[in-house]
């Protein structure tokens, strides 16, 4: 089991899970390791799909903390990962930015739904989030990211978010957005957030997109769908608050799943 270490640089914690085809029409979880602020809990399966909940056992990430989560979905397995509550980035006694790294690997014929709750950037926080996905050519992915800038009536902290998708070893998406104090100028202007305080992405990858790619289109007043240079598509949306952002992304997922 991974252990948490605490030093003057903050808390370091890691979680890891592996999903594999159990040979009986279901998915087994031979590895489910977590500790400290990161707690992984298996929940009731749904058909062939194993389900895991990421539970925040402590506040954070705080300044100087470094959290990491790794998930591997092996050939033919199906995994759904959610979280029990929103993650709140908070200022800490330790100076310096916090880091939250997510590494996902999806093998041939495997499927991953990565659907955590929102990440909230509280005032005074400084967080760098990186999500990297390595997907096999016939793997399938649904991934949702939602960031909320500040709690109610609060100015946000600094939040830098990078999302990278590689399909069969080729990078098809590598984007980064920085918001809040210290971010490059224009992040809150009409070309980026336009005054909105919630931003989200819905990333989908399916083998059939290679021969039948989605068409670029507007999904709502502040949401667009674009195909990627591979069997994948990206929905990007901004909204005044988390509730309306989730509604837009849920509608987009329903439309693309139909």
C-alpha positions in Angstrom: 0.0 0.0 0.0 1.3 3.4 -0.9 2.1 5.5 2.1 1.6 9.2 2.6 4.7 11.3 3.4 4.6 14.7 5.0 7.5 17.2 5.0 8.1 20.9 4.9 7.1 20.7 1.2 3.6 19.4 2.0 1.8 16.1 1.8 2.7 13.5 -0.9 0.1 10.8 -1.5 -0.7 8.3 -4.2 -3.4 6.0 -5.3 -3.4 3.2 -7.9 -5.9 0.8 -9.4 -5.8 -1.9 -12.0 -8.8 -3.4 -13.7 -8.7 -6.6 -15.7 -11.2 -8.9 -17.4 -12.1 -11.7 -14.9 -12.9 -14.2 -17.7 -16.5 -14.6 -16.5 -18.0 -11.6 -18.1 -17.0 -9.1 -15.4 -14.1 -6.9 -14.4 -11.8 -7.6 -11.4 -9.7 -5.1 -9.5 -6.5 -6.9 -8.5 -4.9 -3.6 -7.5 -6.8 -1.0 -5.4 -4.2 0.9 -3.3 -4.7 4.3 -1.6 -3.9 6.1 1.6 -4.2 9.4 3.4 -6.1 12.1 1.4 -6.8 9.6 -1.4 -9.2 6.8 -0.6 -10.4 4.3 -3.3 -13.6 2.4 -2.6 -15.1 -0.3 -4.8 -18.9 0.1 -5.2 -21.5 -2.2 -6.7 -20.7 -3.3 -10.2 -22.9 -2.7 -13.2 -22.9 -5.7 -15.5 -19.4 -6.1 -16.9 -18.3 -2.8 -15.5 -16.4 -2.4 -12.2 -17.1 0.8 -10.3 -14.8 2.7 -8.0 -15.3 5.8 -5.9 -12.5 8.2 -5.1 -13.1 9.6 -1.6 -11.3 12.6 -0.2 -10.3 11.5 3.3 -8.6 14.9 4.1 -8.8 18.5 3.0 -6.7 19.4 0.0 -4.7 19.6 -2.0 -3.1 22.4 0.0 -0.1 24.5 -1.0 2.9 22.3 -1.5 0.9 19.1 -1.6 1.5 16.5 -4.4 -1.3 14.0 -5.1 -1.2 11.4 -7.8 -3.7 8.9 -9.1 -3.0 6.1 -11.6 -5.5 3.8 -13.3 -4.8 1.0 -15.7 -7.6 -0.7 -17.6 -6.3 -3.9 -19.1 -7.5 -5.6 -22.3 -11.3 -6.3 -22.3 -11.9 -4.7 -18.9 -14.5 -2.0 -18.2 -14.1 0.5 -15.4 -16.2 3.5 -14.1 -14.5 5.9 -11.7 -16.3 8.7 -9.9 -15.7 10.8 -6.7 -17.8 11.2 -3.6 -17.6 15.0 -3.5 -15.9 18.0 -5.1 -12.2 18.5 -4.7 -11.3 21.9 -3.2 -7.9 23.4 -3.7 -7.0 25.4 -0.7 -4.1 27.7 0.4 -1.8 26.0 2.9 0.9 26.9 5.4 3.5 25.7 3.0 4.4 28.1 0.2 4.4 27.0 -3.4 1.9 25.4 -5.8 0.2 22.1 -5.2 0.2 19.4 -7.8 -2.5 16.8 -8.7 -1.4 14.3 -11.4 -3.7 11.8 -13.0 -2.4 9.0 -15.3 -4.8 6.8 -17.1 -4.0 3.8 -19.4 -6.7 2.0 -21.5 -5.7 -1.2 -23.4 -7.2 -2.8 -26.5 -10.9 -3.5 -26.2 -11.0 -1.9 -22.8 -13.3 0.9 -21.7 -12.9 3.7 -19.0 -15.4 6.2 -17.7 -13.6 8.8 -15.7 -16.2 11.1 -14.2 -15.1 12.8 -11.0 -16.9 15.7 -9.4 -15.8 19.3 -9.8 -12.5 20.8 -8.8 -13.0 24.1 -7.0 -10.2 26.7 -6.9 -10.6 28.5 -3.6 -9.2 32.0 -3.1 -5.5 32.0 -2.3 -4.8 28.5 -3.6 -2.3 27.6 -6.3 -2.8 24.3 -8.1 -1.4 22.6 -11.2 -3.5 19.7 -12.4 -2.2 17.3 -15.1 -4.3 14.5 -16.7 -2.6 12.2 -19.2 -4.4 9.4 -21.0 -2.7 6.6 -23.0 -5.4 4.9 -25.1 -5.0 1.8 -27.3 -6.4 2.1 -30.8 -9.5 0.0 -29.9 -9.9 1.4 -26.4 -12.9 3.5 -25.4 -13.0 6.5 -23.1 -15.4 9.0 -21.5 -13.6 11.6 -19.4 -15.1 14.7 -17.8 -13.2 17.6 -16.2 -14.9 20.5 -14.5 -13.2 23.4 -12.8 -15.0 26.1 -10.7 -13.2 29.3 -10.1 -13.8 30.3 -6.5 -16.5 29.4 -4.0 -19.7 31.5 -3.8 -18.7 35.2 -3.5 -15.0 34.4 -3.5 -12.2 35.3 -6.0 -10.5 32.2 -7.3 -7.0 31.0 -6.7 -4.5 30.2 -9.5 -5.5 27.1 -11.4 -3.5 25.6 -14.2 -5.0 22.5 -15.9 -3.3 20.4 -18.6 -5.1 17.6 -20.5 -3.2 15.2 -22.8 -4.6 12.3 -24.8 -2.4 9.8 -26.7 -4.0 7.2 -29.0 -1.9 4.3 -30.1 1.2 6.3 -29.1 0.2 9.5 -31.0 -0.7 12.7 -29.3 -4.2 13.9 -30.4 -4.8 16.5 -27.7 -2.5 18.5 -25.5 -4.1 21.6 -24.1 -3.5 23.8 -21.1 -5.5 26.6 -19.4 -4.4 28.8 -16.6 -6.9 31.0 -14.7 -6.8 33.3 -11.7 -4.1 35.5 -10.2 -0.8 35.3 -12.1 -2.4 33.7 -15.2 -1.5 35.2 -18.6 -3.6 38.2 -19.5 -6.9 37.6 -21.2 -8.0 34.4 -19.4 -11.2 36.1 -18.2 -11.7 38.0 -21.5 -14.2 37.3 -24.3 -11.8 34.8 -26.1 -11.6 32.5 -23.1 -14.0 32.5 -20.1 -15.8 35.7 -20.9 -16.6 36.3 -17.2 -17.9 32.8 -16.5 -16.7 31.0 -13.4 -17.1 27.3 -14.5 -15.2 25.6 -17.3 -15.3 22.0 -18.4 -14.3 19.4 -20.9 -15.9 16.2 -22.1 -13.4 13.9 -23.9 -14.7 10.9 -25.8 -12.7 8.3 -27.7 -14.3 5.5 -29.7 -12.9 3.3 -32.5 -15.8 4.1 -34.8 -14.8 7.8 -34.7 -11.9 6.8 -37.0 -14.2 6.1 -39.9 -17.2 8.2 -38.8 -15.8 11.3 -37.1 -18.1 13.7 -35.3 -18.9 17.0 -37.0 -17.9 20.3 -35.4 -21.0 22.1 -34.0 -22.2 24.4 -31.3 -24.1 22.4 -28.6 -25.3 25.4 -26.5 -24.7 29.1 -26.1 -21.3 28.5 -24.6 -20.4 24.9 -25.6 -18.8 23.5 -28.7 -18.0 20.0 -30.1 -14.9 19.5 -32.2 -13.4 16.3 -33.7 -9.8 15.5 -32.8 -7.1 14.2 -35.1 -7.8 10.6 -34.1 -10.8 8.5 -33.0 -11.8 11.1 -30.4 -13.9 14.2 -29.9 -13.8 17.1 -27.4 -16.7 19.1 -25.9 -15.6 22.4 -24.2 -18.1 24.5 -22.2 -18.2 27.5 -19.9 -21.0 28.4 -17.6 -21.8 30.8 -14.8 -21.8 28.0 -12.2 -21.1 24.3 -11.6 -24.8 23.3 -11.9 -25.3 24.8 -15.3 -21.9 23.4 -16.5 -22.9 19.9 -15.5 -26.2 20.2 -17.2 -24.5 21.2 -20.5 -22.0 18.4 -20.3 -24.6 15.8 -19.4 -26.7 16.9 -22.4 -23.7 16.6 -24.7 -22.9 13.1 -23.5 -26.5 12.0 -23.9 -26.5 13.4 -27.5 -23.2 11.7 -28.4 -24.3 8.4 -26.8 -27.6 8.3 -28.7 
